[in-house]
Amino acid sequence: MKRITKKSICTILSFMLVFVAAFGVNIGFVSVKTKAASYEKAWFPMSTMNLTQLAYESYSHTNSAHIDCVGSDYAIAPFTGTVKYSSSNYGVMIFQSNDKVYYADGSLDYMTVMYMHGKCLKGVGSVVSQGTNLYEISGLGSGGAYVYAKHLDLGVYRGRASTPTSYYSQFGNTYPFNALYINKSFTTSIINKGVVASGNYVNNGGPTNYSNLWKYTTDTIDTNQINVTYQTYDVSKGAWLSNVVNGSDYAGIFGHSVSAVYASLSKGNITYAVHTRGGSWLPAVTNRSDYAGIYSKPIDGIMMKTDTGKTIHYRVHLRAGYWLPYVTGYSTSDSNNGYAGDFGKEIDAIQIYLS
């Protein structure tokens, strides 16, 4: 009789959980929780807070949820995310969170921000960690001409958006004070939290004074965080798919076999090897010195390790329609925790993170 491994037991439990979710069966010992600490709080992106125009304030924001901010040379990434769009026309940049973030109103959702009138410091597709300088603040207008006083026009969009609206100023769909925390460890100078200018008025029933509306945090950046960036080769498409960072998404397309993998770390080295369906383990590769796999041969196993001192967690999704549990080891002889996969069953997606 074939020995029942821990991996097989976990697979059976995965099916049981799907059954429970589908039919509402109550199993008393099942408890699934999400760690709140795994999500970032979105930060106001300037070290100085000096608001010169509020959302829906008369002048140039009459129909806009954006705010104008002055006082800093650079704006940071308010969360870990990806640059989705950048243009010299009005200096527009769109930056989207890779994972859900906590809003200042306590909600949890994806967030996208638009910065205007300056210069994006990263290329489109770049993944940028929270707190990193992302944008140089200036006064760019139409066609990239320097026509405005130096300031940041900031709009916040609840959810995911990758392209600008026809009117840039109408990109934001929520008040920034409902979305962004003031991080006292970063925004150390507060000159004006936001009061409507004398002689102006506010449309849309918006508040005229933000002073008592901002929420605060003292979160710090994890300087020891190591990000893993990875991508897979899609056999049916005959192409590499987009890079994924950490567990913000998975690399692959359900139903499409994976035949090769590329991976790298923001710090340190990652070594990985794949097993081909009906074949054997291929030689291991390190970082992106090469890719692991053969384009024409789907894989059914993968193992990974790093020299960072951190624990690598990786799992695979099978074309059979389910995820296998995360594993952390690196051993061809350990079918429980040495590699991710089930020989004979093709992999169509992978997911990786370090802790």
C-alpha positions in Angstrom: 0.0 0.0 0.0 1.3 3.5 -0.9 2.2 5.6 2.1 -0.1 8.5 2.7 2.1 11.6 3.0 1.4 14.9 4.8 1.0 16.5 1.3 -1.7 14.0 0.4 -3.5 14.7 3.7 -3.3 18.5 3.1 -4.7 18.0 -0.4 -7.7 16.1 1.0 -8.2 18.8 3.6 -8.2 21.4 0.7 -11.0 19.5 -1.0 -12.9 19.3 2.3 -12.6 23.1 2.8 -14.0 23.7 -0.8 -16.9 21.3 0.1 -17.5 23.2 3.4 -17.6 26.6 1.5 -19.9 25.3 -1.2 -22.4 23.5 1.0 -22.3 25.4 4.3 -21.2 22.4 6.4 -19.9 23.4 9.8 -16.7 21.6 10.9 -15.9 22.8 14.4 -12.1 22.4 14.3 -11.7 24.5 11.0 -10.5 28.0 11.6 -9.1 30.3 8.9 -7.7 33.7 9.9 -5.9 36.5 8.1 -3.0 38.2 9.8 -3.8 41.9 9.9 -0.1 42.7 10.1 0.4 41.3 6.6 -1.3 44.4 5.1 0.3 47.9 4.9 -1.3 51.2 5.9 -1.3 53.7 3.1 0.8 56.8 3.9 0.5 60.5 3.0 3.5 60.6 0.5 5.3 63.8 1.5 7.6 64.6 4.5 5.9 68.0 4.8 2.1 68.4 4.9 1.1 71.8 3.5 -2.2 71.6 1.6 -2.9 74.6 -0.7 -6.1 73.4 -2.4 -8.7 70.9 -1.2 -11.0 68.5 -3.0 -13.8 70.3 -4.8 -12.5 73.7 -3.8 -13.2 76.5 -6.3 -10.4 77.5 -8.7 -8.9 74.4 -10.4 -10.5 71.6 -8.3 -14.1 72.5 -8.6 -15.0 69.0 -9.9 -12.1 67.0 -8.5 -11.4 64.9 -5.4 -7.7 65.7 -5.7 -5.7 67.9 -3.4 -2.7 70.1 -3.9 0.4 69.7 -1.7 3.6 71.8 -1.4 6.7 71.7 0.8 8.7 68.6 -0.3 11.0 67.9 -3.2 10.0 64.2 -3.6 6.9 62.0 -3.0 7.4 58.5 -1.8 5.5 55.3 -2.6 2.6 55.3 -0.1 2.5 51.5 -0.2 4.3 48.7 -2.0 3.0 48.8 -5.6 3.7 49.0 -9.3 4.0 51.9 -11.7 1.2 51.5 -14.1 1.4 54.6 -16.2 3.7 57.6 -16.7 3.6 60.6 -19.0 5.5 63.8 -19.3 2.2 65.5 -20.2 1.2 67.2 -17.0 3.7 64.8 -15.3 1.0 62.2 -14.7 1.9 58.9 -12.9 -0.4 56.1 -11.8 0.8 53.9 -9.0 -1.2 50.8 -7.9 -0.9 48.7 -4.7 0.2 45.1 -5.3 -1.9 43.9 -2.4 -4.8 45.3 -0.4 -3.9 48.1 2.0 -5.6 49.6 5.0 -7.4 52.9 4.4 -7.4 55.6 7.0 -11.2 55.0 7.4 -10.4 51.4 8.5 -11.4 49.7 5.3 -9.2 47.2 3.4 -9.0 47.4 -0.4 -6.6 47.9 -3.3 -5.5 51.5 -3.8 -4.3 53.5 -6.8 -2.9 57.0 -6.6 -2.2 59.6 -9.3 0.6 62.1 -9.0 0.7 65.1 -11.3 3.0 68.0 -12.3 6.3 66.2 -11.6 8.5 63.4 -12.8 8.2 59.6 -12.1 11.6 58.3 -11.0 10.8 54.7 -12.0 9.8 53.0 -15.3 6.4 51.6 -16.0 6.1 48.1 -14.6 8.6 48.9 -11.8 7.7 47.4 -8.4 8.5 50.0 -5.6 8.5 49.4 -1.9 6.6 51.6 0.6 8.6 54.6 1.7 10.9 54.7 -1.4 11.3 58.0 -3.3 9.0 57.6 -6.3 8.3 61.0 -7.8 10.1 64.3 -8.2 7.8 67.2 -7.5 7.9 70.2 -9.9 5.3 72.1 -12.0 4.9 70.4 -15.3 1.9 71.2 -17.5 0.7 70.4 -21.0 3.4 68.7 -23.1 5.8 68.7 -20.2 6.2 72.5 -20.0 7.2 73.9 -16.6 4.2 76.3 -16.2 3.0 75.8 -12.6 4.5 76.6 -9.2 6.2 73.6 -7.7 3.5 71.3 -6.2 2.0 67.8 -6.1 -1.5 67.2 -7.3 -2.6 64.0 -5.5 -5.6 61.9 -6.4 -6.7 58.6 -4.7 -8.7 55.9 -6.4 -10.3 53.2 -4.3 -9.6 50.0 -6.2 -7.4 49.2 -9.2 -7.0 51.5 -12.2 -4.2 51.4 -14.8 -5.1 54.2 -17.1 -6.0 57.9 -16.5 -9.4 59.4 -17.0 -9.9 61.7 -20.0 -9.7 64.6 -17.5 -6.7 63.8 -15.3 -8.0 65.8 -12.4 -11.1 63.5 -12.1 -9.1 60.3 -11.6 -9.6 60.3 -7.8 -12.8 58.8 -6.4 -12.3 59.2 -2.7 -11.1 61.9 -0.3 -7.4 61.5 0.5 -8.0 61.9 4.3 -10.3 58.8 4.1 -7.5 56.9 2.4 -4.1 58.0 3.7 -2.6 57.9 7.2 -0.2 60.6 8.3 2.9 58.7 9.3 4.4 60.7 12.1 7.8 58.9 11.5 7.9 60.2 8.0 5.7 63.4 7.8 7.6 65.3 10.4 6.5 68.9 9.4 2.8 69.8 9.4 2.1 73.4 8.2 -1.4 73.1 7.0 -3.6 69.9 7.1 -6.1 71.6 4.8 -8.4 74.6 5.2 -10.3 76.1 2.3 -8.6 79.3 1.1 -10.1 82.7 2.0 -12.7 83.7 -0.5 -13.0 80.2 -2.0 -15.8 77.8 -1.6 -16.2 74.0 -1.7 -18.5 72.1 -4.0 -20.1 68.7 -3.7 -20.8 69.0 0.0 -17.2 68.4 0.8 -15.6 69.5 4.1 -13.9 72.9 4.3 -11.4 71.9 7.0 -9.4 68.6 7.1 -7.6 69.4 10.4 -9.6 66.9 12.5 -10.1 64.3 9.8 -6.6 62.9 9.3 -5.7 59.7 11.1 -2.1 59.0 12.3 0.2 56.0 12.4 3.8 55.5 13.5 4.5 52.5 11.4 8.1 52.0 10.3 9.6 50.4 7.1 10.9 46.9 7.5 14.5 47.5 6.3 15.1 43.8 6.5 12.3 42.9 4.0 13.4 40.9 1.0 11.2 40.7 -2.0 11.1 37.9 -4.5 10.3 38.6 -8.1 9.3 35.7 -10.3 7.7 34.7 -13.6 6.6 31.6 -15.5 6.8 30.5 -19.1 3.4 29.6 -20.5 3.5 26.5 -22.8 0.3 27.2 -24.8 1.2 30.9 -25.3 4.8 30.2 -26.0 5.8 33.3 -24.0 7.0 34.5 -20.6 4.2 35.9 -18.4 4.5 39.1 -16.4 6.6 39.3 -13.3 5.0 38.9 -9.9 6.4 40.2 -6.6 5.9 38.2 -3.3 2.4 36.9 -2.7 0.7 39.9 -4.2 -0.5 37.6 -7.0 0.5 34.3 -8.6 2.6 33.6 -11.6 0.8 31.6 -14.3 -2.6 31.2 -15.9 -5.0 28.5 -14.5 -5.3 25.8 -17.2 -2.1 26.7 -18.9 0.9 24.5 -18.2 4.1 26.0 -16.9 7.4 24.8 -18.4 10.0 27.3 -17.0 10.6 29.7 -14.1 12.7 32.8 -13.6 13.3 34.2 -10.1 15.4 36.8 -8.2 15.6 38.5 -4.9 15.9 42.2 -3.9 18.8 41.1 -1.6 20.7 37.8 -1.6 20.5 34.7 -3.8 17.7 32.3 -4.7 18.5 28.8 -6.1 15.8 26.7 -7.7 15.2 23.6 -9.8 12.2 22.1 -11.6 11.1 18.6 -12.4 9.6 17.8 -15.8 6.5 15.7 -16.1 7.5 12.2 -17.0 11.1 13.1 -16.7 13.6 14.1 -14.0 15.0 17.0 -12.0 16.8 19.5 -14.2 20.0 21.3 -13.0 19.4 24.1 -10.5 19.9 27.7 -11.4 20.7 30.7 -9.2 18.9 34.1 -9.6 18.4 34.9 -13.3 21.7 33.5 -14.5 19.4 31.2 -16.5 15.9 30.0 -16.3 14.9 26.6 -14.8 13.1 24.4 -17.2 12.7 23.5 -20.9 10.2 25.5 -22.9 8.5 22.5 -24.5 8.3 20.3 -21.3 5.6 21.1 -18.6 6.8 20.8 -15.1 5.3 18.9 -12.1 7.7 19.9 -9.3 9.8 22.8 -8.1 12.1 23.3 -5.2 13.7 26.6 -3.9 16.1 27.9 -1.3 17.9 31.1 -0.5 21.0 32.2 1.4 19.3 35.1 3.1 18.6 33.4 6.5 14.9 34.0 5.9 12.3 31.3 5.3 11.1 30.9 1.7 7.5 29.8 1.3 6.4 28.5 -2.1 3.4 26.5 -3.4 2.0 25.4 -6.8 -1.4 25.2 -8.4 -2.1 22.1 -10.4 -4.0 22.0 -13.7 -6.3 19.5 -11.8 -7.8 22.7 -10.2 -6.3 23.2 -6.7 -3.4 24.6 -4.8 -1.0 22.4 -2.9 0.1 23.6 0.6 3.1 25.9 1.0 6.5 24.2 1.5 9.7 25.6 2.8 12.4 22.9 2.2 14.8 22.0 -0.5 15.2 18.2 -1.0 14.3 15.8 -3.8 13.8 13.0 -1.3 11.3 14.8 1.0 7.9 14.6 -0.7 6.3 16.4 2.3 8.3 19.6 2.5 11.3 19.3 0.2 9.6 20.4 -3.0 6.2 21.7 -4.3 4.3 19.5 -6.7 2.8 16.1 -7.3 4.6 14.1 -10.0 2.5 13.4 -13.0 0.3 16.4 -12.4 1.2 19.5 -14.4 1.7 22.9 -12.6 -0.1 26.0 -14.0 0.8 28.6 -11.4 3.2 29.3 -8.5 3.3 31.6 -5.6 6.3 32.6 -3.4 7.2 34.9 -0.5 9.9 35.2 2.2 9.4 35.7 6.0 
